[in-house]
């Protein structure tokens, strides 16, 4: 059955008049009558009958009226839901692997609360790559690490570098084995420099490009590492009485072509969702 025919049929059932129903749906009375005849042909039963000078619904018409209301309500409801997806595009969000377990879930939850129908694609890459992708238009926003004195992006969190090891790691070894991030990591250079200045013998055992790889090797007791406190996760402990490490800021960057979902209100919601104050 045609949806518009059902809508016209209900217009009659509410007015009781072909003339008034035709006016409500902006049709001529002859066009309305033809539409109702076609509907009767589709259902295979008369829907109207004469009662004196008036036209009323038959038993079939009364039955159809109840069903037509439900059909139209479901039809209109479905259309309204689908229209919410018109012109919708996924939010492409970059996030270093370091923050996938700590900050990312909070940020995604904040976005979902702001826009329940959002669709988000997450790309885990180092901050330097995420900046390049933002500039190239491959991302809409990115969580990155920045220097504490930088004003880049929107501040989210200040993270302190810490030394980590397996719980029972023996620090009395003559040469400390190190499991670090790649050389472009701020903590990498700080760790080697501080140990060198203290005269502590050390060996750079492994360079990693992900926090999970570093944690996995530190957990197994292969060596000690350095990372931001927010990235520690479980299975490792923070070492005391070690040389101090620098702090970094974590910020949210947005692309040059703003995604319609990224508003000042959403950014404030994301900042609030982190709920971690600077150390």
C-alpha positions as CSV (number, residue, x, y, z in Angstrom):
1,X,0.0,0.0,0.0
2,X,1.2,3.5,-0.9
3,X,2.2,5.5,2.2
4,X,0.7,8.8,0.8
5,X,-2.6,6.9,0.0
6,X,-2.8,5.8,3.6
7,X,-2.1,9.3,4.8
8,X,-4.9,10.6,2.6
9,X,-7.2,7.8,3.9
10,X,-6.5,8.9,7.5
11,X,-7.3,12.5,6.5
12,X,-10.7,11.3,5.5
13,X,-11.2,9.2,8.6
14,X,-10.4,12.3,10.8
15,X,-12.6,14.8,8.8
16,X,-15.4,12.5,7.5
17,X,-15.4,14.4,4.3
18,X,-13.8,13.9,0.9
19,X,-13.8,17.7,0.3
20,X,-12.1,18.6,3.6
21,X,-9.6,15.7,3.3
22,X,-8.7,16.8,-0.2
23,X,-8.0,20.3,1.0
24,X,-5.8,19.1,3.9
25,X,-3.6,17.1,1.6
26,X,-3.6,19.8,-1.1
27,X,-5.3,17.7,-3.8
28,X,-8.4,18.3,-5.9
29,X,-11.4,16.3,-4.8
30,X,-11.3,14.3,-8.1
31,X,-7.6,13.4,-7.5
32,X,-8.4,12.4,-3.9
33,X,-11.3,10.2,-5.0
34,X,-9.1,8.5,-7.6
35,X,-6.4,7.9,-5.0
36,X,-9.0,6.2,-2.7
37,X,-10.3,4.1,-5.5
38,X,-6.8,2.9,-6.2
39,X,-6.4,2.1,-2.5
40,X,-9.6,0.1,-2.5
41,X,-8.3,-1.8,-5.5
42,X,-5.1,-2.6,-3.7
43,X,-6.7,-3.9,-0.5
44,X,-9.4,-5.7,-2.5
45,X,-12.4,-4.5,-0.4
46,X,-14.6,-1.3,-0.4
47,X,-13.5,1.2,2.2
48,X,-16.3,3.7,2.0
49,X,-20.1,3.5,1.8
50,X,-23.0,5.9,1.7
51,X,-25.0,6.5,4.8
52,X,-27.7,8.9,3.9
53,X,-26.0,12.0,2.5
54,X,-22.7,11.1,4.2
55,X,-19.8,8.9,3.3
56,X,-18.6,6.6,6.1
57,X,-16.1,3.9,6.5
58,X,-17.0,0.3,5.9
59,X,-15.9,-2.4,8.4
60,X,-12.9,-3.0,6.2
61,X,-12.2,0.8,6.3
62,X,-12.4,0.8,10.1
63,X,-10.0,-2.1,10.3
64,X,-7.6,-0.4,7.9
65,X,-7.8,2.9,9.9
66,X,-6.3,1.3,13.0
67,X,-3.6,-0.4,11.0
68,X,-2.9,2.7,8.9
69,X,-2.1,4.7,11.9
70,X,0.4,2.2,13.1
71,X,2.0,1.9,9.7
72,X,2.3,5.7,9.3
73,X,3.7,6.1,12.8
74,X,6.3,3.4,12.1
75,X,7.1,4.9,8.7
76,X,7.5,8.4,10.0
77,X,9.5,7.3,13.0
78,X,11.9,5.3,10.8
79,X,12.4,8.2,8.4
80,X,13.1,10.6,11.3
81,X,15.7,8.1,12.7
82,X,17.4,7.7,9.3
83,X,17.4,11.5,8.6
84,X,19.7,11.8,11.7
85,X,22.4,10.0,9.7
86,X,22.2,12.4,6.7
87,X,25.5,14.0,5.9
88,X,27.0,12.1,8.8
89,X,30.7,11.2,8.6
90,X,33.0,9.4,11.0
91,X,35.2,11.3,13.3
92,X,38.8,10.3,12.6
93,X,40.7,10.5,15.9
94,X,44.4,9.9,16.3
95,X,45.8,8.7,19.6
96,X,49.3,7.4,20.5
97,X,49.2,3.8,21.6
98,X,50.5,5.0,25.0
99,X,47.1,6.4,25.9
100,X,44.8,3.7,24.5
101,X,44.1,2.2,27.9
102,X,44.1,5.3,30.1
103,X,42.9,8.4,28.4
104,X,41.3,7.2,25.2
105,X,38.2,5.4,26.8
106,X,37.4,8.5,28.8
107,X,37.6,10.7,25.7
108,X,35.5,8.3,23.6
109,X,32.9,8.2,26.4
110,X,32.7,12.0,26.5
111,X,32.2,12.1,22.7
112,X,29.5,9.5,22.8
113,X,27.7,11.3,25.6
114,X,27.8,14.5,23.5
115,X,26.7,12.7,20.3
116,X,25.2,9.3,20.9
117,X,25.0,8.5,17.1
118,X,28.7,9.3,16.6
119,X,30.9,6.9,14.6
120,X,34.6,7.1,15.5
121,X,37.7,5.7,13.8
122,X,40.8,5.6,16.0
123,X,44.3,5.6,14.5
124,X,47.2,4.7,16.9
125,X,50.4,6.4,15.8
126,X,53.2,8.4,17.4
127,X,52.5,12.0,18.0
128,X,54.8,13.1,15.2
129,X,52.9,11.0,12.7
130,X,49.5,12.2,14.0
131,X,50.6,15.8,13.5
132,X,51.5,15.0,9.9
133,X,48.2,13.3,9.3
134,X,46.3,16.3,10.7
135,X,48.2,18.6,8.3
136,X,47.4,16.3,5.4
137,X,43.7,16.1,6.3
138,X,43.8,12.4,7.2
139,X,42.5,13.1,10.7
140,X,39.9,15.3,12.2
141,X,41.5,15.5,15.7
142,X,44.4,13.9,17.6
143,X,45.6,13.4,21.1
144,X,49.3,14.2,21.1
145,X,52.2,14.8,23.5
146,X,53.6,18.3,23.6
147,X,56.2,20.2,25.7
148,X,54.9,21.8,28.9
149,X,55.8,25.3,27.7
150,X,53.8,24.8,24.4
151,X,50.4,26.4,23.7
152,X,49.6,23.9,21.0
153,X,46.1,22.6,20.9
154,X,43.8,22.2,23.9
155,X,45.5,21.0,27.1
156,X,44.2,17.7,28.6
157,X,46.7,16.5,31.1
158,X,50.2,16.9,32.5
159,X,52.1,13.6,32.7
160,X,55.2,12.9,34.7
161,X,57.9,10.6,33.4
162,X,58.7,7.7,35.7
163,X,61.0,4.7,35.9
164,X,59.3,1.3,35.7
165,X,60.3,-2.3,36.3
166,X,58.9,-5.7,37.1
167,X,58.0,-6.0,40.8
168,X,61.0,-8.2,41.7
169,X,63.6,-6.8,39.3
170,X,67.1,-6.8,40.8
171,X,68.5,-3.2,40.6
172,X,71.8,-4.3,42.1
173,X,73.1,-5.5,38.7
174,X,76.4,-4.0,37.5
175,X,74.9,-2.9,34.2
176,X,71.3,-1.8,34.0
177,X,69.5,-3.1,30.9
178,X,67.2,-0.5,29.4
179,X,64.0,-1.0,27.5
180,X,63.0,2.4,26.1
181,X,61.0,4.1,23.4
182,X,62.6,5.2,20.2
183,X,65.3,7.9,20.3
184,X,62.8,10.7,19.4
185,X,61.0,10.1,22.7
186,X,61.7,12.8,25.3
187,X,62.1,10.2,28.0
188,X,64.6,8.2,26.0
189,X,67.3,10.9,26.0
190,X,66.5,12.0,29.6
191,X,66.9,8.4,30.9
192,X,70.3,7.8,29.2
193,X,71.6,11.3,30.1
194,X,70.6,11.1,33.8
195,X,72.2,7.6,34.2
196,X,75.4,8.8,32.4
197,X,75.7,11.8,34.7
198,X,75.3,9.6,37.7
199,X,78.0,7.2,36.4
200,X,75.5,4.3,36.4
201,X,76.6,1.7,33.8
202,X,73.7,0.8,31.5
203,X,73.0,-1.0,28.3
204,X,70.3,0.0,25.8
205,X,68.8,-3.4,25.3
206,X,65.7,-2.6,23.3
207,X,64.0,0.4,21.6
208,X,60.2,0.1,21.2
209,X,57.7,2.1,19.3
210,X,54.7,1.1,21.4
211,X,53.9,1.3,25.1
212,X,52.6,-2.3,25.1
213,X,55.8,-3.7,23.7
214,X,57.8,-1.8,26.3
215,X,55.6,-2.9,29.1
216,X,55.7,-6.5,28.0
217,X,59.4,-6.6,28.1
218,X,59.7,-4.8,31.3
219,X,57.1,-7.1,32.9
220,X,59.1,-10.1,31.9
221,X,62.2,-8.7,33.7
222,X,64.3,-8.0,30.6
223,X,65.1,-4.5,31.8
224,X,63.8,-1.3,33.3
225,X,62.1,1.4,31.3
226,X,60.8,5.0,31.4
227,X,57.4,6.2,30.4
228,X,54.7,8.6,31.4
229,X,52.9,7.7,34.6
230,X,49.5,7.6,32.9
231,X,50.8,4.9,30.5
232,X,52.1,2.5,33.1
233,X,49.2,0.1,33.2
234,X,49.4,-3.0,35.3
235,X,52.1,-5.5,35.9
236,X,54.9,-2.9,36.5
237,X,55.9,-0.8,39.4
238,X,57.3,2.7,39.7
239,X,60.9,2.8,40.8
240,X,61.9,5.2,43.6
241,X,65.3,6.7,44.2
242,X,66.0,7.1,40.5
243,X,67.1,10.2,38.5
244,X,64.2,12.7,37.9
245,X,62.6,12.6,34.5
246,X,60.8,15.5,32.7
247,X,57.1,16.0,32.5
248,X,55.1,16.4,29.3
249,X,51.6,17.8,28.4
250,X,49.0,15.9,26.5
251,X,46.8,18.0,24.3
252,X,43.9,17.6,21.8
253,X,44.6,19.0,18.3
254,X,42.0,19.6,15.7
255,X,42.4,19.5,11.9
256,X,42.3,22.5,9.6
257,X,38.9,21.6,8.2
258,X,36.7,21.3,11.3
259,X,34.5,18.2,11.7
260,X,31.0,19.4,12.5
261,X,31.0,17.5,15.7
262,X,34.1,19.2,17.1
263,X,32.7,22.2,18.9
264,X,33.8,24.3,21.9
265,X,31.2,22.5,23.9
266,X,32.6,19.0,23.0
267,X,36.2,20.1,23.7
268,X,35.2,21.3,27.1
269,X,33.4,18.0,27.8
270,X,36.5,16.1,26.7
271,X,38.8,18.2,29.0
272,X,36.4,17.6,31.9
273,X,36.2,13.9,31.2
274,X,39.9,13.3,31.8
275,X,39.5,14.4,35.4
276,X,43.2,14.4,36.1
277,X,44.9,17.5,37.4
278,X,48.5,18.4,36.7
279,X,51.1,17.0,39.1
